[in-house]
Amino acid sequence: MARFYNDLPFQPISQFYKERFSGKVYKIPVTVVDDCPNRRGLKGMQTCVFCDVWGSAAQSESLTMGLREQIEKYHARIARKFNADQFLVYFQAYTNTFTKLEALRINFETALSYPFVKGLVVGTRPDCLSKAVLELWEEYHRKSFVAVELGVQSFFDDQLDFMRRGHTRDQSLKAIEKIKKETSVNLGIHLMFGQPGETDDQIIETARICNDLPIDNVKLHNLHVLTQTPLEEMFHRGEFTPIDREAYAHRVSLFLDHLSPRIHIHRLAAYSSRWEELVAPAWTSDKMGTHQFLIDYLNQQNSYQGRLFKNL
């Protein structure tokens, strides 16, 4: 069985960070915008079915804090907990390119003004990528490390329609190619498994699509139900049943088996830090338990990243 960094059956992003920064690096999640095209209702869009009132913010309190206050507070907390000295500022919640360019520049300058900040991570979506934004990313990539995490979620249009994402598979593919053509940023995508009607063949096809794309990393999520979301209403009406943990583990193993070992993995599953807002499934609140369950499942199945990958 192939083993990777820290004896894991997949290529963790921590391996890349260790090589890039000569040591461990931690993310400081911050919130600097409170909107996105879906919430604004542009072009008839609706809020994504899974998105809560915090826009997937790591810290709900962040919405009431300035950027410097967030960086300093979370830096102190993480540094104390992990004895950490290298950080990336992660512009995580909502759509971080859905704002004025000058505001983005000011936020980047603020983050990089701290000596412990070694780079930036920007979360956004495939349909919010202007030429000016790409040029800004490239400008700051020359000064520091810049990573972009693109909320693709799925490469199947019926699943994107169910999630009410407001963008298509083709838009995602074109966005990925455009980012890699016009910038040198480190590029990752987010994927969600556990969609209604999802098949093994779709999971395998997703891995093969990833293999052919110029992406550097992937972050996996299980589609789960939070309060005050359209998905909660569907759940209570019996229109959506969350995937159970073993079935999700099977999806992860299929994906990793067919995924190229060159692509790093941020994480294997979603985690709901605000337990009181989680509706279902309960296992989404058990971060370490779920992580270990997935590792154990992969080991028991003799499954590992690239096991069935064919470099044609």
N, C-alpha and C positions, 0 to 999 in steps of 0.2 A: 504493500500500500504506500502510495506517495505521501510524504509528509512535508509540510512547509514550516514557516517560522513558528516557533513555540510549539512544535509538534502538532500543528493543526492540519486537518484534511482539506484546507483551502488556503489560498494566498491572501493573508490579511493585509489591510491597508497599513497596519503598524509596521510591517516589514519595509514598505516603501518609505514611510516617514523616518524610520531609523536610518535608512541609507541616505535619504535626502538631507536630514538635519543632524546626522551623527548622534542620534539619541532619541528618546521619547518626546513626543509632542502632544499637547492636549488642545482641544477646541474650547473656545469661550463662545457660547451661543448668545447672540444678541438680536434684538428686534429694533428695526429703524423705520419700517413701513407698516401700514395697517390696512393694506388694500391689495387687490389683484384684479385682473380683467373680469373674472367670473363674478366677484362680489359687486363690481361696478355695474355689471349687467351689459357690458359692451357687446354689440352684435348679437343680442338676444341670449347671451350666456347666462347660466345659473351657477350658484355656488356648488362646488364639487360635493358629491354626496357624503364624502368622508370627512370634510374639513369642518373643524369646530370653530367656535367664536375666536379662538386665539390664533387661527391660521397656522396650526402646527407649531406654535412657538414652544420652545423648550421651557421657558419660564413665563407664566402668565403675568407676573409682576413687571416684566420687562416693558410692557406697554405703557407703564406710567413713569419709566425711568429714561434719562438721557443716555446717549451712547457711552460717554465717559464713566458715568455712574455704573452702568452695566459691566463694562470692561473691568473696572477696578473691583467691584464687588465680587464678580464671578472668578476673576483671577485670584483674588485672595482666598476664596473658598477652595478652588481646585488646587492651588499651590500648597495650601495647608494639608489637604487631604492626601495628595499624591506626591508631595515633595517635588513638584514640577517646576521647571524653569524655562520651558519653551512652549509657546502657545500660537495657535492660529485663531483669528477672530472669525467666527462663523456667522455670516449674515443669513439667518436661517428662515425665519417665519415669513409667510405671505410670498409676494413676488418682488424680489429686491431690485429688479431693473424697471419696475413699474413706478418710476419717480423721475424727477428732473436730474439731468446729467450732473449738474453742479452739486446737487445734494449727495450724489454717489461719490463724487470726488472728495467732498468735505469729509464724508464718513470714512473713506479709505485713508485719507491723511490723518484723521484722528486716531484710527486704529493703529496705524504704523508709527505713530509718535511715541508709542511705548516700547522701550528696549526689549522687553520680553516677548513682543509680538513678532513672529518670524514670517508671517504671511496672512493672506486673506482667503476665505472660502465664501463663495457667493451662491446662494440658492435662487434659482429662477425657473422659468418654463420655456418651452420651445417657441412660443409665439410672442415673446417680449424681448427680441434681440435686434436692436437697431444697429446700424453701422457705427454710430457714435459710441454705443455701449461696448462693442467689440474693440474699438480703438482704445477706449479707456482701459479695458482689461489688459490689452497688450502693453500699453504704457506702464501700467503698474507691475506687470509681469517682469519688465526689464529692471524694475527697482527691487522687487521682492518676489516671493512665491505667491501665485494666484491659482486657486482651484475653483472650478465651477461645477455645481451639482444641478443637473437638469431633471426636472420632474416629468419624466416620460410616462411612467407608470405602466404602460402596456404598448405593445406594437400591433394590437388588434382593435380595429375601429369599433366593433360592437362593444368591447369592454370599455373603451374610452367614452362611448356614448352613454353606457350605463353609469359610469362615474361622473358624467357631465363635465368632462375636462375642458371641452371647448376647443381642443386642437385635435389633429388627426395623426395617424401613423406617418404619413408623408411629411407633415410639418416637422415631426420629431427627427426623422431621418435627414431632412434638409438642414435643420438647425444644427445637428451634430456635425455634419460635413462642413457647414459654414463656419462654425466655431473653430474647427481644426484647421481649416484653410486660411482663416484670417487672423488667428491668434496662436500663441504657443502655450496657452494655459493648460493646466492639468484638468482633464475633463471626465466627469463621472455622471452616471444616470441613476435615477431611482426607479425601481420596478415594484409593482404590487401583485402578489399572488393571492389566490383565494377568491377569484371572481366567479360570479354565477356561471355555470356551464363550462368552466375552465377544463381543458383536457391535458393529458400528458403530452400529446403531440404539440400543443401550443407552448408548453413549457420548454420542450426541446427546441422548438423553432425559435423561441425567444433567445435561448443560449446561442444558437447558430447565427442569429441576426447580430447579437452582441459581438461575436467573434469577427464578423466582417466589418464592424464599425471602428473608427479611430477613437475609441474610448479607452480611458485608463483604469476606470474602476466602476463598481456597481454597488448600490445600497439596496438591500431587499427589505420589503415590508409585507406583513400579512394584512389584508383588508379587514379592519375591525371597526366596531361601532362605538362612537362617542355620543355623549348627550348633546342636545341642541344641534343635531346634524340631520340632513335629509335621510341619511342611512338609518338613523334611529327610528324614524317614522316607518321606513320600509321594514325594519326588523320587527317592530311591534305589530305590523299588519301581516307578518308572515311572508313577506316578499323577499327577504334576504336571510340566509342562514350562514353565520361565520364558519370558516373552515376550522376543523378541530386540529389539535397540535400534531397528531401523528400524520394526518393527511397533508398538513403543511410541510412537515419534515420530508415526506415523500417528494413533494414539489421541489424543495430545496435540493435534495439529493439528485434528482433528475437534471435540474438546471446546472448544478456544479459538475456533474459527470460529463456534460457536453460543453462546458465552458472552457475556453482557452486559459491555460495557467498564467498567461501574461497579464490578465486582468485582475486587479486587486479587489478584495471584498471589504466594504466598510462594516457591514453587519449582516446577520442572517435573518433577522426578524424585527418587527416594530416593537416598541415598548411604550406603554402608557404611563407616564410619570404622575399624572393626576388621576389617581385611582378612583376618586369619587366621581369622575366624569366618564369612566369606562363602563359601557353597558354590556358588551360581550365581544370576544370570549374572555373569560377570566384569566386564562393563561397569558394574555398579553400584558398583564401587570407584573408578571414574574420574570424579570429581566434575566437574572443569572440562572434561574431554574430552567427557563426556556432555552437559553444559550447552551447549557450543559446537555439538555435533552436532545437538541439538534446535533451536537457533537457526538453524543453517544449513539444516536441513530445512524449517523454517517459511518461511524466506526463499525457498528454491527452489520451494516449493509455492505461493508467494504467499498464505500462510496467516497470519492475524493475529486477535487477539481481537476478536470482534464482527463479523467479515466477513459472516457469514450470520445474525447476530442480528436478530430482528424484534421491535420494541417494540410489541406489540399493545395 
